Amino acid sequence: MAPIDLVHAQICLSDPDVVYSQCPNDYPHNAANSPYGFTLNPKVIPLLAQGLQNARDAGLKVILRFTYNWPCSTSSDQPEASAASTTCDRSGPDRDAPIDVILDHMRALAPVIQANSDIVYALQAGFIGQWGEWHDSTSGNDDKHVHNKFLDEFTRLFRPSVQLEVRRPYAILDYSRYVFGDTEDAHVVALGLGMHDDYFGSNVDDSQTFLPEASTDPDPTPYSTCILRHAAALVAQAYTMTGETSHTYDFSDRIPCNRHYAPKPKSYLEFAADYSLSTLQIRFAEEVWKDWIETGLYDTILASIGPHISLLSASFTSSGPETIRLTLNLQNTGWASIANSRPLWLYVDHAGSPVYAQPLPVDLKSIKPGSPSTIAFDVPMRDRLTSGTYGVYLFAPDPSPRLAGDARYALLLEDEDIGDPATGLNRILSVAVAP
């Protein structure tokens, strides 16, 4: 089994001493009766910094979300309920914070997140509503003008240093209208916002993710289901889509969208491919994973989430008196592209000593899911070769200078016996040079 290298971290802002599933549901009451009021509890910053350092020490990356309440938490007014319960009572207060408080807290958190942006895989918008999912706000935050105000500050603080994810596609479309005056595809992508779908492929509309939402300015027409699906697929392909699947679903009653991004998917696998699923939260749906194991889907899903770059072939041939041509045939068999730019280096050694080490003019992020990509380069190293056997390697380090030398963050090709986790190197060829 591959090592775990990505974790989801939901953080409770109303009580930093508890885990997210015990986050109180009455933040304004807590704030009014605490010595800090609505000022961010001073414990949050050092605890966040320590948690991110722990992730760094373990060679992990993190998907972050901040929330003020966790409905049905074990510390709420339903003490017997659990975060994973599907029958919990959600009639409690489940309060979030006013938008100006949210923005103050986000600004206070920003320096720690920015300082650790190299290990933050994605930052989810969070903060608003139940579970930080942008619904059922008790502070007037279920409003597009509030959403736009939030996203202005959210993108100012964190784009482009980390991937950003928003829960609802209509909020992305509203923000495009606000910023650009329209919802043209190029403008929607230019916002720099991906998505997290917390009911991914779990019912007919993914818990209202794709239900029409009214937008009164400038167009009073609600976004149709197909327009919302198109927007979600568009930003997921450009950035990231974090899913959370809560129930198995057969897709038989999905509405087809012939004029937009994708026709009606026939299965979870088609749906995940349509929406470029890059990560999947598995904490809350044990019965789903059991069903996938029993039906034989588990291994296929695990091998398809996110990018999976494999080497179909490689050749190292003479191309001139001073150069050698390297031809690579790569394929991404996953559902998503690599989230951030990823460099690719060529290493050549002889008897354990390096002979050549240079970056290649290619970004692995450009290797899209589907068809193979053939890349050829002329390498000026003929004068460095004497007789003997040479090892040829590819190295895809993390783009961050802070992590580039850490083999744990290097990308290993999917092919068996090519990648070395200890060094991060992928041995692709062994070349014999005659005298």
N, C-alpha and C positions, 0 to 999 in steps of 0.2 A: 504494500500500500504506500502511496506517495505521502511524504510528510505534510502535515498541516502548516501552511504558510500564510493564511489569511484568516483573520478573526473579526467578528462583529462585536462592537462595544457600544451598548446603549448606556448613557450616563444620566443619572438622576440629579437634577440641579436643586430640587427642593430639599433633599437630604443626602449630601455626599457620603454619609457614613453607611448607606445601605446599597445593596445591589439593585439593579434597575427593576427587578420583579417585586421589590418591596418599596418602590417609590410611592410616597404618600400622594393622596388624590386631592389635597386641600392646600395648594401652594399659597394663595393669598392669605389664608388664615395662618399658615406657618410663618409667613413673612411678617405679618402684623404682630405676631407674638414672639418674634425672635429678636436678638440684639442687633441684627444686621438689617432688618426691614427688607426692602426690595433690593438692597445691595447684594451682589453675589457673595454667597457664603465663602469666606476666605480659605476654607479647606479645599474647595474645588480645584483651584489652580495647582497647588502642590501635588494633590492626588492624581490629577490628570497628567502632570509632568512625569510623575513616578510610573504611572501605568504605561505611558508611551515609552519610557525608558526600558521598562520590563519587556515590552514587545520588541524593542530594538535588540535587547540582549538575547532574546530568543530567536532572532532572525525572522520576525513576523512583520506583516503589514496589517493595517487596521481600517475597518469601515466604522466611522464615528457617527453617532446620533445623540443629540441632547434632548431631554424631555423634562417636563415638570410633574407629570403624573403617569401612572401606569394602571389603567383600569383593571379591576379585579386583582390588584396586588395583594400580597399576603399581609400587608400592613394597613390596608384600607378598611372600609366598613364591611367587607366580606372576608373575614379572616380565614375561612376554610377554602377560598377559591385560589386557584393558581394562575400564573400568567399564561399557561398553555390551555386553560379550560375553555371549552366551547360553549358552556352553559352558564358562565358567570353573569352576575347581575351588573349591568353597566348603568344603573340608574343613579349612581352616586355623583358627587360634584365633579370629579375629574377635571379640576380647574387648571388652566394654564395662566400665563402672565400677560399683562398688557404689552402692546407692541413696543412702546418706548423702553420698558424694562427689558424685554427680549433683546432689543438692539444694544442696550448697555451691557448686558451679560455677554452677548456675542463679541462685542469689542474687547471685553476683559479676557475672554478665552482666546482671542485671535493670536496673541504673541506666542503662546505655547503651541498652538496648532501650526502656525507658520514656521516655527523653529523645528518642528518635526514633520514638515510636509513630505519629506522623502519617504516616510513610513506610513503616511496616511493614504491608503489606496483610494478612498472616497469619503467625502463629508456629506452626509444627508442633511437636508434643510432642517428637519426636526423642529423643536421648540414649540410649535403651534399645535394645539388640540390634543386629543387623546393619543397616547403613545408617540407624540410628536409626528402624527400622520396627517396633519392639516385637515381635521374635521372635528366637529363638536367642540369648538372653542367656547369657553365661558367668558372670554374677555374681548369679544367683538372682532376676533381675528379671522373669521370665516368671511373675508371680504377681499375682493381683488385689489382694492387700493392699498390695503394692509399688506397683502402678498407682494405687490410691486415695491412697496417701501422696504419690506424685508429683503427681497431679492436684490434691490439696489445695493444694500449694505453687504449682503452675503457675497455677491460677486465682487464688490470692491475689495473686500478683505481677503478673499481666498482664491479668486481666479487670477492667473492660470496655474497657481502653484499646486493645487490638488483638484482631483475630479469632484464635481459637485452633482448632487442628485436631488431631484424634487419628486414628491409623491404623486402629484396629479398632472396629467398632460394639459388640462385646461388652464392650470396656473402658468405653465410655460407659454401657451398661446396668448393668454392675457398679457403676459410680460412682453411678448414680442409686439403686440399691438401698442403697448405703453412705450416701448423703446423705439420701435421702427415705424409704427403706424399701420402695420399689416402683419400677416402670418405667412408670408412667403417662406418657402423651405429654407432658402439661404439665410434668411434673417433668424428663423427659429434655431438653426444650427449655430449661428454666430453668437447666440446668447451664452454658449459654453455650459449648458445645463444637461446632464443626463437624468436618469429616472431611477427611483426604487419603487417597485410594485409589490406591496405587502400582501397581496392576495393573488400572486402570479399564477395564472392558469388554473384557478380554483373554482370559478363558477362562470356564468355566462358573461358577466361584465367585470370580473375581477373586483368584486365588492365596490361597484360604482366607479371604478377607475375609468371605464369607457362609456359611462352614461352621459347624455348631453347635459352641458352646463351653460346657463345663460350668460352672455357677455353683453352688457348694455351700452358699452362705449368702445368703438363707435358703431358697432353692428349689433342690433338687438336679437339677431338670430342665434339660438344656441348652437354650440359646436355639435355636430352629429357624431354618432358613435364611430363612424368610419374616419372622420377627420381626427378624432382623438386617437384612434389606433395608428393612423398615419404619423401623427406627431410623435407618439411614443416610440414607434419603430425608427423614425428618423433620428431622434436624439440618442436612442440606444445604440444605433449603428455608429454614430459619430463619437460617442463618449462611453458611458457604462450603463448597464441595466442590472441592478441588484434585485433579485426576486426573493419572495418568501411564499412558498406554496403551502397552503393550509388544508386543502382537501383534494382528493382525486376527482377528476372531472372528465367526461367522455367527449366533450366538444360537439355533441350532436345538435345542440340548439344555438350555436354561435351564428351571428348574423354575417353573411358574406359581404365583402366590400370590394366589388369588382372595379370600382373607379379609383380606388386608393391603393395603399401600400401592398396589401396582401389579400388573397382570397380567403375563404373560410378554412382555417386549419383543421386537419383531420385527427390530430393527436397532440399530446403534450410535446412530443419531439418536434413536430412541425411548428407549433406555437413558439417554443423556445428558440428555434432557429429564426423564425420571423422577427422576433424581438431581441435578437443578439444577446441572449442571456449570458452575462459575464460572471456573475456570482450568484449563489443561492443560499439563503438562510435556512438551516435545517433544524433549528432548535425547537420549533413549535409544532411540528407535525410528524411525530414518530409513526403514526399509523400510515401516513403517506409513504414513507420510506420502506415500511414493511410491505406494503402493497407493491411497490416497485421491485423489491427484491423477489417477492413471490411470482410476479409476472415477467421477470427477466429484464426489466427496464433499468434497473439500478446501475449496472456497469456501463450501459450506453450513455445514460445521463451524466454519470461521473466523468466519462471520457469525452464529453462534449461541452460541458460548461466552460465558458471562457475561451481563450485561444489555446490551440494545441498545434505547435509548429513541428513538422516532421521533415526530414530530408529524404526525398525520393531518389536522388542521385547526385553525385559530385564527380567532376573530372578535373585533372590538372595536366594541361597539354602545352607543348611548345607553341608560341604564337609569333616569334620573331627572334632576332639575334640576342636581344637583351630582356625579353619578357616571356612570362608563362601565363597562359589563360586559365583562370579558375571559373568553372561553370557549375552553378548550383541550381538544383531543381527542388524548390521548397513548396510545402503545402500546409495550409492551415485547416485542420480537420475539425476545429472547434466551432462553436456558434458565434463567437465574438472575435474582434480584432484585439491586439494588445492595446491596453488603455492609453499608455503614454509612449512617446517616442522611445525607441530601443535601439541603440547602436549595435553594430556587428563588426567584430574584429577578426582578422586572419592571423593565426600564429603558425609558424613552421619551426620545428626543432630537429636537431641531428645529434644522435647519441646523448640526448638529454640536455643539450645546449641550444638556446634560442638562436635562430638564424634570421627570422623575419617576424615582425609584429606591427601591423598597421590596421587602422580602421578602414572598413570597406564603405563605399558610397551607397549605402542602403539603410533604410529605416525599417526595422521589422514590423512596426505598426502598419506599414503599407501592405503587408501580406494579409489579404482579406480572406474570410472563410470561403471555401469552395475550390475553384480551379487552381491547379499548380501554377507557381510563378517561377520562371526561369531567369536567372541573373548571371551575367558573365562579366568578368573583370580581367584586365591585363595587369599582371603583377610584375614589377621591375625587380627581379631577383635572380636572373640567370647567372650573374657573375658571382653569386654567393654560394652556388651549389658545386660541391665536389662529389666524387663517387661515394655511395653509401645509401642508407635508407633514411627517409625523412618522414616525420609525423606531421600531418596537416590537421589543424584544429580550427574550429569556430568558437568564438567567445562573445556572448551577448550580455554584457554587464548591465546593472541597473544604471539608468541615465543620470542619477544623482551622483555628483563627485564624492559625496560622503559614503555612498554604498558601492561605488564602482569596483572597489577592490575586495569586496566581501562576496565570497563564492556562494553564500547562502541566498543571495539576491540575484545571482546570474540565472539566465534562462537556459534550461537544458532542453535539447531536442527530444522529441517523443520516442525516437527510434531506440530500440533495445540495445544496450551495451555501447552506446555512443557517448552519453553524457557522464561526467564524473562529478558527483556532488561535492567532493573534497576540494576540487580546483575550479569548478564551474566551466571547465573546458569540454568541448564536444569533439572527439576524434573522428574525423570524417574520411581520412585517407592515409594510406601508408604508401609512399612513393619511393621506388628504387631508381637511383641515378647511376648509369654505367660510367666507367672511367672515361 
